[in-house]
Amino acid sequence: MVHFTSEGSTIEEFFGECREISEGHYTALFEEHTHAWFVDHLLACMDYKHFYGLMVNEARRVHRRK
């Protein structure tokens, strides 16, 4: 988070730009934004970590019941 502020930006601006990229704003039809790959990877990592955490917690809960 420090990097955003040191570059004169905010976390809100970063997520706003990510949203615009993922929704295809300012991108011509049938083209992809230059940084779309980054946003896709960022979302995949976030989704996986959340999913993995949920599954680990569920496995622990089930294991405790046995």
mmJSON file of the N, C-alpha and C atoms, coordinates in Angstrom:
{"data_MODEL":{"atom_site":{
"group_PDB":["ATOM","ATOM","ATOM","ATOM","ATOM","ATOM","ATOM","ATOM","ATOM","ATOM","ATOM","ATOM","ATOM","ATOM","ATOM","ATOM","ATOM","ATOM","ATOM","ATOM","ATOM","ATOM","ATOM","ATOM","ATOM","ATOM","ATOM","ATOM","ATOM","ATOM","ATOM","ATOM","ATOM","ATOM","ATOM","ATOM","ATOM","ATOM","ATOM","ATOM","ATOM","ATOM","ATOM","ATOM","ATOM","ATOM","ATOM","ATOM","ATOM","ATOM","ATOM","ATOM","ATOM","ATOM","ATOM","ATOM","ATOM","ATOM","ATOM","ATOM","ATOM","ATOM","ATOM","ATOM","ATOM","ATOM","ATOM","ATOM","ATOM","ATOM","ATOM","ATOM","ATOM","ATOM","ATOM","ATOM","ATOM","ATOM","ATOM","ATOM","ATOM","ATOM","ATOM","ATOM","ATOM","ATOM","ATOM","ATOM","ATOM","ATOM","ATOM","ATOM","ATOM","ATOM","ATOM","ATOM","ATOM","ATOM","ATOM","ATOM","ATOM","ATOM","ATOM","ATOM","ATOM","ATOM","ATOM","ATOM","ATOM","ATOM","ATOM","ATOM","ATOM","ATOM","ATOM","ATOM","ATOM","ATOM","ATOM","ATOM","ATOM","ATOM","ATOM","ATOM","ATOM","ATOM","ATOM","ATOM","ATOM","ATOM","ATOM","ATOM","ATOM","ATOM","ATOM","ATOM","ATOM","ATOM","ATOM","ATOM","ATOM","ATOM","ATOM","ATOM","ATOM","ATOM","ATOM","ATOM","ATOM","ATOM","ATOM","ATOM","ATOM","ATOM","ATOM","ATOM","ATOM","ATOM","ATOM","ATOM","ATOM","ATOM","ATOM","ATOM","ATOM","ATOM","ATOM","ATOM","ATOM","ATOM","ATOM","ATOM","ATOM","ATOM","ATOM","ATOM","ATOM","ATOM","ATOM","ATOM","ATOM","ATOM","ATOM","ATOM","ATOM","ATOM","ATOM","ATOM","ATOM","ATOM","ATOM","ATOM","ATOM","ATOM","ATOM","ATOM","ATOM","ATOM"],
"id":[1,2,3,4,5,6,7,8,9,10,11,12,13,14,15,16,17,18,19,20,21,22,23,24,25,26,27,28,29,30,31,32,33,34,35,36,37,38,39,40,41,42,43,44,45,46,47,48,49,50,51,52,53,54,55,56,57,58,59,60,61,62,63,64,65,66,67,68,69,70,71,72,73,74,75,76,77,78,79,80,81,82,83,84,85,86,87,88,89,90,91,92,93,94,95,96,97,98,99,100,101,102,103,104,105,106,107,108,109,110,111,112,113,114,115,116,117,118,119,120,121,122,123,124,125,126,127,128,129,130,131,132,133,134,135,136,137,138,139,140,141,142,143,144,145,146,147,148,149,150,151,152,153,154,155,156,157,158,159,160,161,162,163,164,165,166,167,168,169,170,171,172,173,174,175,176,177,178,179,180,181,182,183,184,185,186,187,188,189,190,191,192,193,194,195,196,197,198],
"type_symbol":["N","C","C","N","C","C","N","C","C","N","C","C","N","C","C","N","C","C","N","C","C","N","C","C","N","C","C","N","C","C","N","C","C","N","C","C","N","C","C","N","C","C","N","C","C","N","C","C","N","C","C","N","C","C","N","C","C","N","C","C","N","C","C","N","C","C","N","C","C","N","C","C","N","C","C","N","C","C","N","C","C","N","C","C","N","C","C","N","C","C","N","C","C","N","C","C","N","C","C","N","C","C","N","C","C","N","C","C","N","C","C","N","C","C","N","C","C","N","C","C","N","C","C","N","C","C","N","C","C","N","C","C","N","C","C","N","C","C","N","C","C","N","C","C","N","C","C","N","C","C","N","C","C","N","C","C","N","C","C","N","C","C","N","C","C","N","C","C","N","C","C","N","C","C","N","C","C","N","C","C","N","C","C","N","C","C","N","C","C","N","C","C","N","C","C","N","C","C"],
"label_atom_id":["N","CA","C","N","CA","C","N","CA","C","N","CA","C","N","CA","C","N","CA","C","N","CA","C","N","CA","C","N","CA","C","N","CA","C","N","CA","C","N","CA","C","N","CA","C","N","CA","C","N","CA","C","N","CA","C","N","CA","C","N","CA","C","N","CA","C","N","CA","C","N","CA","C","N","CA","C","N","CA","C","N","CA","C","N","CA","C","N","CA","C","N","CA","C","N","CA","C","N","CA","C","N","CA","C","N","CA","C","N","CA","C","N","CA","C","N","CA","C","N","CA","C","N","CA","C","N","CA","C","N","CA","C","N","CA","C","N","CA","C","N","CA","C","N","CA","C","N","CA","C","N","CA","C","N","CA","C","N","CA","C","N","CA","C","N","CA","C","N","CA","C","N","CA","C","N","CA","C","N","CA","C","N","CA","C","N","CA","C","N","CA","C","N","CA","C","N","CA","C","N","CA","C","N","CA","C","N","CA","C","N","CA","C","N","CA","C","N","CA","C","N","CA","C","N","CA","C","N","CA","C"],
"label_alt_id":[null,null,null,null,null,null,null,null,null,null,null,null,null,null,null,null,null,null,null,null,null,null,null,null,null,null,null,null,null,null,null,null,null,null,null,null,null,null,null,null,null,null,null,null,null,null,null,null,null,null,null,null,null,null,null,null,null,null,null,null,null,null,null,null,null,null,null,null,null,null,null,null,null,null,null,null,null,null,null,null,null,null,null,null,null,null,null,null,null,null,null,null,null,null,null,null,null,null,null,null,null,null,null,null,null,null,null,null,null,null,null,null,null,null,null,null,null,null,null,null,null,null,null,null,null,null,null,null,null,null,null,null,null,null,null,null,null,null,null,null,null,null,null,null,null,null,null,null,null,null,null,null,null,null,null,null,null,null,null,null,null,null,null,null,null,null,null,null,null,null,null,null,null,null,null,null,null,null,null,null,null,null,null,null,null,null,null,null,null,null,null,null,null,null,null,null,null,null],
"label_comp_id":["MET","MET","MET","VAL","VAL","VAL","HIS","HIS","HIS","PHE","PHE","PHE","THR","THR","THR","SER","SER","SER","GLU","GLU","GLU","GLY","GLY","GLY","SER","SER","SER","THR","THR","THR","ILE","ILE","ILE","GLU","GLU","GLU","GLU","GLU","GLU","PHE","PHE","PHE","PHE","PHE","PHE","GLY","GLY","GLY","GLU","GLU","GLU","CYS","CYS","CYS","ARG","ARG","ARG","GLU","GLU","GLU","ILE","ILE","ILE","SER","SER","SER","GLU","GLU","GLU","GLY","GLY","GLY","HIS","HIS","HIS","TYR","TYR","TYR","THR","THR","THR","ALA","ALA","ALA","LEU","LEU","LEU","PHE","PHE","PHE","GLU","GLU","GLU","GLU","GLU","GLU","HIS","HIS","HIS","THR","THR","THR","HIS","HIS","HIS","ALA","ALA","ALA","TRP","TRP","TRP","PHE","PHE","PHE","VAL","VAL","VAL","ASP","ASP","ASP","HIS","HIS","HIS","LEU","LEU","LEU","LEU","LEU","LEU","ALA","ALA","ALA","CYS","CYS","CYS","MET","MET","MET","ASP","ASP","ASP","TYR","TYR","TYR","LYS","LYS","LYS","HIS","HIS","HIS","PHE","PHE","PHE","TYR","TYR","TYR","GLY","GLY","GLY","LEU","LEU","LEU","MET","MET","MET","VAL","VAL","VAL","ASN","ASN","ASN","GLU","GLU","GLU","ALA","ALA","ALA","ARG","ARG","ARG","ARG","ARG","ARG","VAL","VAL","VAL","HIS","HIS","HIS","ARG","ARG","ARG","ARG","ARG","ARG","LYS","LYS","LYS"],
"label_asym_id":["A","A","A","A","A","A","A","A","A","A","A","A","A","A","A","A","A","A","A","A","A","A","A","A","A","A","A","A","A","A","A","A","A","A","A","A","A","A","A","A","A","A","A","A","A","A","A","A","A","A","A","A","A","A","A","A","A","A","A","A","A","A","A","A","A","A","A","A","A","A","A","A","A","A","A","A","A","A","A","A","A","A","A","A","A","A","A","A","A","A","A","A","A","A","A","A","A","A","A","A","A","A","A","A","A","A","A","A","A","A","A","A","A","A","A","A","A","A","A","A","A","A","A","A","A","A","A","A","A","A","A","A","A","A","A","A","A","A","A","A","A","A","A","A","A","A","A","A","A","A","A","A","A","A","A","A","A","A","A","A","A","A","A","A","A","A","A","A","A","A","A","A","A","A","A","A","A","A","A","A","A","A","A","A","A","A","A","A","A","A","A","A","A","A","A","A","A","A"],
"label_entity_id":["1","1","1","1","1","1","1","1","1","1","1","1","1","1","1","1","1","1","1","1","1","1","1","1","1","1","1","1","1","1","1","1","1","1","1","1","1","1","1","1","1","1","1","1","1","1","1","1","1","1","1","1","1","1","1","1","1","1","1","1","1","1","1","1","1","1","1","1","1","1","1","1","1","1","1","1","1","1","1","1","1","1","1","1","1","1","1","1","1","1","1","1","1","1","1","1","1","1","1","1","1","1","1","1","1","1","1","1","1","1","1","1","1","1","1","1","1","1","1","1","1","1","1","1","1","1","1","1","1","1","1","1","1","1","1","1","1","1","1","1","1","1","1","1","1","1","1","1","1","1","1","1","1","1","1","1","1","1","1","1","1","1","1","1","1","1","1","1","1","1","1","1","1","1","1","1","1","1","1","1","1","1","1","1","1","1","1","1","1","1","1","1","1","1","1","1","1","1"],
"label_seq_id":[1,1,1,2,2,2,3,3,3,4,4,4,5,5,5,6,6,6,7,7,7,8,8,8,9,9,9,10,10,10,11,11,11,12,12,12,13,13,13,14,14,14,15,15,15,16,16,16,17,17,17,18,18,18,19,19,19,20,20,20,21,21,21,22,22,22,23,23,23,24,24,24,25,25,25,26,26,26,27,27,27,28,28,28,29,29,29,30,30,30,31,31,31,32,32,32,33,33,33,34,34,34,35,35,35,36,36,36,37,37,37,38,38,38,39,39,39,40,40,40,41,41,41,42,42,42,43,43,43,44,44,44,45,45,45,46,46,46,47,47,47,48,48,48,49,49,49,50,50,50,51,51,51,52,52,52,53,53,53,54,54,54,55,55,55,56,56,56,57,57,57,58,58,58,59,59,59,60,60,60,61,61,61,62,62,62,63,63,63,64,64,64,65,65,65,66,66,66],
"pdbx_PDB_ins_code":[null,null,null,null,null,null,null,null,null,null,null,null,null,null,null,null,null,null,null,null,null,null,null,null,null,null,null,null,null,null,null,null,null,null,null,null,null,null,null,null,null,null,null,null,null,null,null,null,null,null,null,null,null,null,null,null,null,null,null,null,null,null,null,null,null,null,null,null,null,null,null,null,null,null,null,null,null,null,null,null,null,null,null,null,null,null,null,null,null,null,null,null,null,null,null,null,null,null,null,null,null,null,null,null,null,null,null,null,null,null,null,null,null,null,null,null,null,null,null,null,null,null,null,null,null,null,null,null,null,null,null,null,null,null,null,null,null,null,null,null,null,null,null,null,null,null,null,null,null,null,null,null,null,null,null,null,null,null,null,null,null,null,null,null,null,null,null,null,null,null,null,null,null,null,null,null,null,null,null,null,null,null,null,null,null,null,null,null,null,null,null,null,null,null,null,null,null,null],
"Cartn_x":[0.81,0.0,0.861,2.019,2.898,3.292,3.47,3.883,2.86,1.586,0.56,0.715,0.845,0.934,2.257,3.334,4.623,4.642,3.77,3.666,2.567,1.957,0.934,-0.442,-0.716,-2.01,-2.621,-3.821,-4.484,-4.915,-5.217,-5.696,-7.03,-7.844,-9.134,-8.942,-7.961,-7.669,-7.173,-6.329,-5.816,-6.95,-7.837,-8.948,-9.931,-10.09,-10.941,-10.4,-9.098,-8.476,-8.568,-8.386,-8.533,-9.95,-10.936,-12.331,-12.56,-12.048,-12.216,-11.577,-10.413,-9.736,-10.544,-11.008,-11.738,-13.083,-13.682,-14.966,-14.803,-13.559,-13.298,-13.526,-13.549,-13.708,-12.497,-12.725,-11.663,-10.851,-11.426,-10.746,-11.602,-10.971,-11.701,-12.319,-13.386,-14.071,-13.096,-13.148,-12.297,-10.821,-10.527,-9.153,-9.125,-7.931,-7.762,-6.799,-7.09,-6.227,-4.841,-3.829,-2.439,-2.2,-2.898,-2.683,-3.776,-4.605,-5.685,-5.131,-4.01,-3.402,-3.075,-2.595,-2.24,-3.477,-4.542,-5.786,-6.353,-6.309,-6.786,-5.994,-4.682,-3.843,-4.107,-4.276,-4.56,-5.862,-6.897,-8.187,-8.101,-7.383,-7.236,-6.531,-5.506,-4.789,-5.686,-6.432,-7.319,-8.41,-9.0,-10.047,-9.504,-8.332,-7.763,-7.449,-6.842,-6.493,-7.746,-8.785,-10.034,-10.62,-10.689,-11.209,-10.384,-9.075,-8.187,-8.4,-8.477,-8.711,-10.03,-11.064,-12.362,-12.288,-11.608,-11.503,-10.674,-9.608,-8.791,-9.617,-10.331,-11.167,-12.251,-12.858,-13.893,-13.304,-12.134,-11.482,-11.164,-10.703,-10.411,-11.687,-12.752,-14.025,-14.531,-14.467,-14.921,-14.031,-12.738,-11.793,-12.057,-12.384,-12.655,-13.905,-14.878,-16.126,-15.933,-14.907,-14.703,-14.115],
"Cartn_y":[-1.186,0.0,1.261,1.168,2.327,2.765,1.816,2.151,3.055,2.835,3.669,5.125,5.343,6.721,7.368,6.592,7.179,7.584,6.977,7.326,8.353,8.867,9.899,9.372,8.133,7.52,6.996,6.431,5.831,4.414,3.647,2.285,2.307,3.317,3.448,3.657,4.473,4.695,3.408,2.669,1.408,0.434,0.236,-0.693,-0.173,1.141,1.724,1.433,1.582,1.28,-0.211,-1.057,-2.499,-2.825,-2.197,-2.429,-2.004,-0.83,-0.342,-1.302,-1.822,-2.769,-4.056,-4.598,-5.868,-5.737,-4.541,-4.316,-3.863,-3.672,-3.319,-1.861,-0.983,0.443,0.959,1.859,2.529,1.567,0.408,-0.561,-0.786,-0.772,-0.968,-2.362,-2.48,-3.756,-4.81,-5.993,-7.136,-6.917,-5.97,-5.775,-5.95,-6.147,-6.318,-5.261,-4.727,-3.722,-4.319,-3.502,-3.942,-4.632,-4.178,-4.728,-5.699,-6.155,-7.09,-8.379,-8.848,-10.074,-9.924,-8.739,-8.501,-8.562,-7.897,-7.887,-9.304,-10.053,-11.44,-12.289,-12.14,-12.898,-12.468,-11.177,-10.663,-11.249,-11.244,-11.8,-13.304,-14.002,-15.45,-15.779,-15.032,-15.259,-14.991,-13.91,-13.565,-14.617,-15.037,-16.05,-17.367,-17.771,-19.041,-19.011,-17.945,-17.857,-17.933,-17.247,-17.275,-18.686,-19.289,-20.649,-21.632,-21.547,-22.449,-22.307,-21.066,-20.827,-21.417,-21.249,-21.826,-23.346,-23.962,-25.418,-25.943,-25.26,-25.67,-25.578,-24.486,-24.33,-25.402,-25.695,-26.73,-28.097,-28.41,-29.693,-29.804,-28.744,-28.754,-28.974,-28.306,-28.434,-29.872,-30.473,-31.853,-32.813,-32.571,-33.438,-33.401,-32.239,-32.111,-32.881,-32.986,-33.686,-35.192,-35.724,-37.184,-37.704],
"Cartn_z":[0.0,0.0,0.0,0.582,0.637,-0.765,-1.667,-3.027,-3.713,-3.484,-4.113,-3.701,-2.402,-1.922,-2.298,-2.342,-2.717,-4.185,-4.984,-6.401,-6.648,-5.582,-5.724,-6.059,-5.718,-6.01,-4.717,-4.832,-3.677,-4.024,-3.0,-3.22,-3.96,-3.689,-4.372,-5.873,-6.233,-7.652,-8.315,-7.604,-8.138,-8.43,-7.452,-7.65,-8.689,-8.772,-9.809,-11.198,-11.359,-12.653,-12.976,-11.965,-12.184,-12.64,-12.023,-12.411,-13.856,-14.227,-15.6,-16.609,-16.259,-17.152,-17.279,-16.138,-16.192,-16.889,-16.854,-17.519,-18.965,-19.39,-20.78,-21.127,-20.141,-20.408,-21.185,-22.084,-22.844,-23.705,-24.04,-24.893,-26.13,-27.285,-28.542,-28.592,-29.355,-29.518,-30.04,-29.474,-29.835,-29.498,-28.641,-28.172,-26.664,-26.146,-24.714,-24.203,-23.032,-22.42,-22.181,-22.285,-22.119,-20.784,-19.744,-18.405,-17.973,-18.903,-18.558,-17.961,-18.463,-17.94,-16.458,-16.055,-14.657,-13.776,-14.217,-13.441,-13.351,-14.442,-14.427,-13.435,-13.427,-12.493,-11.051,-10.837,-9.5,-8.967,-9.783,-9.37,-9.138,-9.979,-9.813,-8.504,-8.178,-6.917,-5.725,-5.799,-4.691,-4.541,-5.631,-5.572,-5.04,-5.5,-5.066,-3.58,-3.109,-1.691,-0.827,-1.243,-0.491,-0.503,-1.673,-1.81,-0.981,-1.086,-0.357,1.149,1.619,3.045,3.517,2.717,3.071,3.146,2.196,2.172,3.343,3.696,4.843,6.117,6.288,7.483,7.546,6.417,6.379,6.705,6.17,6.464,7.95,8.558,9.999,10.8,10.379,11.086,11.006,9.828,9.641,10.427,10.409,11.121,12.629,13.165,14.604,15.014,14.115,14.439,14.519,13.894,13.865,15.138],
"occupancy":[1.0,1.0,1.0,1.0,1.0,1.0,1.0,1.0,1.0,1.0,1.0,1.0,1.0,1.0,1.0,1.0,1.0,1.0,1.0,1.0,1.0,1.0,1.0,1.0,1.0,1.0,1.0,1.0,1.0,1.0,1.0,1.0,1.0,1.0,1.0,1.0,1.0,1.0,1.0,1.0,1.0,1.0,1.0,1.0,1.0,1.0,1.0,1.0,1.0,1.0,1.0,1.0,1.0,1.0,1.0,1.0,1.0,1.0,1.0,1.0,1.0,1.0,1.0,1.0,1.0,1.0,1.0,1.0,1.0,1.0,1.0,1.0,1.0,1.0,1.0,1.0,1.0,1.0,1.0,1.0,1.0,1.0,1.0,1.0,1.0,1.0,1.0,1.0,1.0,1.0,1.0,1.0,1.0,1.0,1.0,1.0,1.0,1.0,1.0,1.0,1.0,1.0,1.0,1.0,1.0,1.0,1.0,1.0,1.0,1.0,1.0,1.0,1.0,1.0,1.0,1.0,1.0,1.0,1.0,1.0,1.0,1.0,1.0,1.0,1.0,1.0,1.0,1.0,1.0,1.0,1.0,1.0,1.0,1.0,1.0,1.0,1.0,1.0,1.0,1.0,1.0,1.0,1.0,1.0,1.0,1.0,1.0,1.0,1.0,1.0,1.0,1.0,1.0,1.0,1.0,1.0,1.0,1.0,1.0,1.0,1.0,1.0,1.0,1.0,1.0,1.0,1.0,1.0,1.0,1.0,1.0,1.0,1.0,1.0,1.0,1.0,1.0,1.0,1.0,1.0,1.0,1.0,1.0,1.0,1.0,1.0,1.0,1.0,1.0,1.0,1.0,1.0,1.0,1.0,1.0,1.0,1.0,1.0],
"B_iso_or_equiv":[0.0,0.0,0.0,0.0,0.0,0.0,0.0,0.0,0.0,0.0,0.0,0.0,0.0,0.0,0.0,0.0,0.0,0.0,0.0,0.0,0.0,0.0,0.0,0.0,0.0,0.0,0.0,0.0,0.0,0.0,0.0,0.0,0.0,0.0,0.0,0.0,0.0,0.0,0.0,0.0,0.0,0.0,0.0,0.0,0.0,0.0,0.0,0.0,0.0,0.0,0.0,0.0,0.0,0.0,0.0,0.0,0.0,0.0,0.0,0.0,0.0,0.0,0.0,0.0,0.0,0.0,0.0,0.0,0.0,0.0,0.0,0.0,0.0,0.0,0.0,0.0,0.0,0.0,0.0,0.0,0.0,0.0,0.0,0.0,0.0,0.0,0.0,0.0,0.0,0.0,0.0,0.0,0.0,0.0,0.0,0.0,0.0,0.0,0.0,0.0,0.0,0.0,0.0,0.0,0.0,0.0,0.0,0.0,0.0,0.0,0.0,0.0,0.0,0.0,0.0,0.0,0.0,0.0,0.0,0.0,0.0,0.0,0.0,0.0,0.0,0.0,0.0,0.0,0.0,0.0,0.0,0.0,0.0,0.0,0.0,0.0,0.0,0.0,0.0,0.0,0.0,0.0,0.0,0.0,0.0,0.0,0.0,0.0,0.0,0.0,0.0,0.0,0.0,0.0,0.0,0.0,0.0,0.0,0.0,0.0,0.0,0.0,0.0,0.0,0.0,0.0,0.0,0.0,0.0,0.0,0.0,0.0,0.0,0.0,0.0,0.0,0.0,0.0,0.0,0.0,0.0,0.0,0.0,0.0,0.0,0.0,0.0,0.0,0.0,0.0,0.0,0.0,0.0,0.0,0.0,0.0,0.0,0.0],
"pdbx_formal_charge":[null,null,null,null,null,null,null,null,null,null,null,null,null,null,null,null,null,null,null,null,null,null,null,null,null,null,null,null,null,null,null,null,null,null,null,null,null,null,null,null,null,null,null,null,null,null,null,null,null,null,null,null,null,null,null,null,null,null,null,null,null,null,null,null,null,null,null,null,null,null,null,null,null,null,null,null,null,null,null,null,null,null,null,null,null,null,null,null,null,null,null,null,null,null,null,null,null,null,null,null,null,null,null,null,null,null,null,null,null,null,null,null,null,null,null,null,null,null,null,null,null,null,null,null,null,null,null,null,null,null,null,null,null,null,null,null,null,null,null,null,null,null,null,null,null,null,null,null,null,null,null,null,null,null,null,null,null,null,null,null,null,null,null,null,null,null,null,null,null,null,null,null,null,null,null,null,null,null,null,null,null,null,null,null,null,null,null,null,null,null,null,null,null,null,null,null,null,null],
"auth_seq_id":[1,1,1,2,2,2,3,3,3,4,4,4,5,5,5,6,6,6,7,7,7,8,8,8,9,9,9,10,10,10,11,11,11,12,12,12,13,13,13,14,14,14,15,15,15,16,16,16,17,17,17,18,18,18,19,19,19,20,20,20,21,21,21,22,22,22,23,23,23,24,24,24,25,25,25,26,26,26,27,27,27,28,28,28,29,29,29,30,30,30,31,31,31,32,32,32,33,33,33,34,34,34,35,35,35,36,36,36,37,37,37,38,38,38,39,39,39,40,40,40,41,41,41,42,42,42,43,43,43,44,44,44,45,45,45,46,46,46,47,47,47,48,48,48,49,49,49,50,50,50,51,51,51,52,52,52,53,53,53,54,54,54,55,55,55,56,56,56,57,57,57,58,58,58,59,59,59,60,60,60,61,61,61,62,62,62,63,63,63,64,64,64,65,65,65,66,66,66],
"auth_comp_id":["MET","MET","MET","VAL","VAL","VAL","HIS","HIS","HIS","PHE","PHE","PHE","THR","THR","THR","SER","SER","SER","GLU","GLU","GLU","GLY","GLY","GLY","SER","SER","SER","THR","THR","THR","ILE","ILE","ILE","GLU","GLU","GLU","GLU","GLU","GLU","PHE","PHE","PHE","PHE","PHE","PHE","GLY","GLY","GLY","GLU","GLU","GLU","CYS","CYS","CYS","ARG","ARG","ARG","GLU","GLU","GLU","ILE","ILE","ILE","SER","SER","SER","GLU","GLU","GLU","GLY","GLY","GLY","HIS","HIS","HIS","TYR","TYR","TYR","THR","THR","THR","ALA","ALA","ALA","LEU","LEU","LEU","PHE","PHE","PHE","GLU","GLU","GLU","GLU","GLU","GLU","HIS","HIS","HIS","THR","THR","THR","HIS","HIS","HIS","ALA","ALA","ALA","TRP","TRP","TRP","PHE","PHE","PHE","VAL","VAL","VAL","ASP","ASP","ASP","HIS","HIS","HIS","LEU","LEU","LEU","LEU","LEU","LEU","ALA","ALA","ALA","CYS","CYS","CYS","MET","MET","MET","ASP","ASP","ASP","TYR","TYR","TYR","LYS","LYS","LYS","HIS","HIS","HIS","PHE","PHE","PHE","TYR","TYR","TYR","GLY","GLY","GLY","LEU","LEU","LEU","MET","MET","MET","VAL","VAL","VAL","ASN","ASN","ASN","GLU","GLU","GLU","ALA","ALA","ALA","ARG","ARG","ARG","ARG","ARG","ARG","VAL","VAL","VAL","HIS","HIS","HIS","ARG","ARG","ARG","ARG","ARG","ARG","LYS","LYS","LYS"],
"auth_asym_id":["A","A","A","A","A","A","A","A","A","A","A","A","A","A","A","A","A","A","A","A","A","A","A","A","A","A","A","A","A","A","A","A","A","A","A","A","A","A","A","A","A","A","A","A","A","A","A","A","A","A","A","A","A","A","A","A","A","A","A","A","A","A","A","A","A","A","A","A","A","A","A","A","A","A","A","A","A","A","A","A","A","A","A","A","A","A","A","A","A","A","A","A","A","A","A","A","A","A","A","A","A","A","A","A","A","A","A","A","A","A","A","A","A","A","A","A","A","A","A","A","A","A","A","A","A","A","A","A","A","A","A","A","A","A","A","A","A","A","A","A","A","A","A","A","A","A","A","A","A","A","A","A","A","A","A","A","A","A","A","A","A","A","A","A","A","A","A","A","A","A","A","A","A","A","A","A","A","A","A","A","A","A","A","A","A","A","A","A","A","A","A","A","A","A","A","A","A","A"],
"auth_atom_id":["N","CA","C","N","CA","C","N","CA","C","N","CA","C","N","CA","C","N","CA","C","N","CA","C","N","CA","C","N","CA","C","N","CA","C","N","CA","C","N","CA","C","N","CA","C","N","CA","C","N","CA","C","N","CA","C","N","CA","C","N","CA","C","N","CA","C","N","CA","C","N","CA","C","N","CA","C","N","CA","C","N","CA","C","N","CA","C","N","CA","C","N","CA","C","N","CA","C","N","CA","C","N","CA","C","N","CA","C","N","CA","C","N","CA","C","N","CA","C","N","CA","C","N","CA","C","N","CA","C","N","CA","C","N","CA","C","N","CA","C","N","CA","C","N","CA","C","N","CA","C","N","CA","C","N","CA","C","N","CA","C","N","CA","C","N","CA","C","N","CA","C","N","CA","C","N","CA","C","N","CA","C","N","CA","C","N","CA","C","N","CA","C","N","CA","C","N","CA","C","N","CA","C","N","CA","C","N","CA","C","N","CA","C","N","CA","C","N","CA","C","N","CA","C","N","CA","C","N","CA","C"],
"pdbx_PDB_model_num":[1,1,1,1,1,1,1,1,1,1,1,1,1,1,1,1,1,1,1,1,1,1,1,1,1,1,1,1,1,1,1,1,1,1,1,1,1,1,1,1,1,1,1,1,1,1,1,1,1,1,1,1,1,1,1,1,1,1,1,1,1,1,1,1,1,1,1,1,1,1,1,1,1,1,1,1,1,1,1,1,1,1,1,1,1,1,1,1,1,1,1,1,1,1,1,1,1,1,1,1,1,1,1,1,1,1,1,1,1,1,1,1,1,1,1,1,1,1,1,1,1,1,1,1,1,1,1,1,1,1,1,1,1,1,1,1,1,1,1,1,1,1,1,1,1,1,1,1,1,1,1,1,1,1,1,1,1,1,1,1,1,1,1,1,1,1,1,1,1,1,1,1,1,1,1,1,1,1,1,1,1,1,1,1,1,1,1,1,1,1,1,1,1,1,1,1,1,1]
}}}
